[in-house]
Amino acid sequence: MEETARLAQQIDDLKGSMLAMECFVNSLTEALSSDARVVVQAFYASESSAFRTALMASRAPEATVAAFERDIQRALKLLGEPAPAADPS
């Protein structure tokens, strides 16, 4: 039981750290200028797509994949979806 209590403590610690990081990232997002927001949206779309591909090719537990997708959607609500690329023609 001692091991279970230690693992539960580590999980609780990680949850607290993740919440603090989310607050920090949210505050940075709120402070973005409209020009910077467009750049961050594009980078976030690229990075999340790359991570999604790697995650799907891994043996990550379903709970990990579900949390990733949930938090991607939460971030997109805060940041906004990237604008579609302009048609060069």
HUURSUL-V864658 format. One record per residue. RES is the residue in three letters. PSI is psi in degrees with one decimal (999 if undefined). OMEGA is omega in whole degrees, -180 to 180 (none if undefined). D_FIRST is the distance of its C-alpha to the first C-alpha in Angstrom with 1 decimal. Layout:
BEGIN
((RES/PSI/OMEGA/D_FIRST) (RES/PSI/OMEGA/D_FIRST))
END
This chain:
BEGIN
((MET/-28.3/180/0.0) (GLU/-40.1/179/3.8) (GLU/-40.1/178/5.4) (THR/-42.8/179/5.1) (ALA/-39.8/178/6.3) (ARG/-43.9/179/8.7) (LEU/-39.8/178/9.9) (ALA/-39.1/178/10.6) (GLN/-41.6/179/12.4) (GLN/-41.0/178/14.4) (ILE/-44.4/179/15.4) (ASP/-39.3/178/16.5) (ASP/-44.6/179/18.4) (LEU/-39.3/178/20.1) (LYS/-45.1/179/21.1) (GLY/-41.9/178/22.8) (SER/-43.1/180/24.5) (MET/-40.7/178/25.7) (LEU/-41.1/178/27.1) (ALA/-41.9/178/28.9) (MET/-37.9/178/30.4) (GLU/-41.6/176/31.5) (CYS/-43.3/-180/33.3) (PHE/-49.3/-180/35.0) (VAL/-40.2/178/36.1) (ASN/-42.3/-179/37.3) (SER/-38.1/176/39.4) (LEU/-41.7/180/40.9) (THR/-42.4/180/41.8) (GLU/-30.0/-177/43.5) (ALA/-4.3/-177/45.6) (LEU/138.3/170/46.9) (SER/165.1/-179/50.6) (SER/-35.8/178/51.9) (ASP/-44.4/180/52.9) (ALA/-36.2/-179/49.6) (ARG/-41.4/180/47.7) (VAL/-42.2/180/49.7) (VAL/-46.1/-180/48.7) (VAL/-40.7/177/45.0) (GLN/-45.4/-179/45.1) (ALA/-45.5/179/46.6) (PHE/-40.8/-179/44.1) (TYR/-41.8/178/41.2) (ALA/-43.7/-180/42.6) (SER/-47.9/-178/43.0) (GLU/-44.2/-178/39.6) (SER/-34.4/177/37.7) (SER/-44.2/179/39.8) (ALA/-43.8/179/39.1) (PHE/-38.3/178/35.3) (ARG/-45.0/179/35.4) (THR/-46.4/179/37.3) (ALA/-39.6/-179/34.8) (LEU/-41.2/-179/31.8) (MET/-27.6/179/33.5) (ALA/-6.2/-178/34.2) (SER/-178.3/176/30.6) (ARG/30.0/-179/27.7) (ALA/142.2/177/26.0) (PRO/152.3/180/23.8) (GLU/-35.9/179/25.9) (ALA/-35.5/178/23.8) (THR/-45.8/180/24.8) (VAL/-44.0/-180/28.4) (ALA/-42.4/179/28.5) (ALA/-40.2/177/27.2) (PHE/-51.6/-178/29.8) (GLU/-39.8/178/32.5) (ARG/-45.2/-177/31.6) (ASP/-28.9/173/31.7) (ILE/-46.5/-180/34.9) (GLN/-39.1/178/36.6) (ARG/-42.3/179/35.5) (ALA/-39.3/179/36.9) (LEU/-33.0/176/40.1) (LYS/-37.5/180/40.6) (LEU/-45.6/-175/40.5) (LEU/-35.0/-175/42.5) (GLY/151.6/179/44.7) (GLU/145.3/175/45.6) (PRO/146.5/178/47.8) (ALA/146.0/177/51.5) (PRO/148.9/-180/52.9) (ALA/141.2/180/54.8) (ALA/142.7/178/58.5) (ASP/117.6/-174/60.9) (PRO/-10.0/-178/63.0) (SER/999/none/66.0))
END
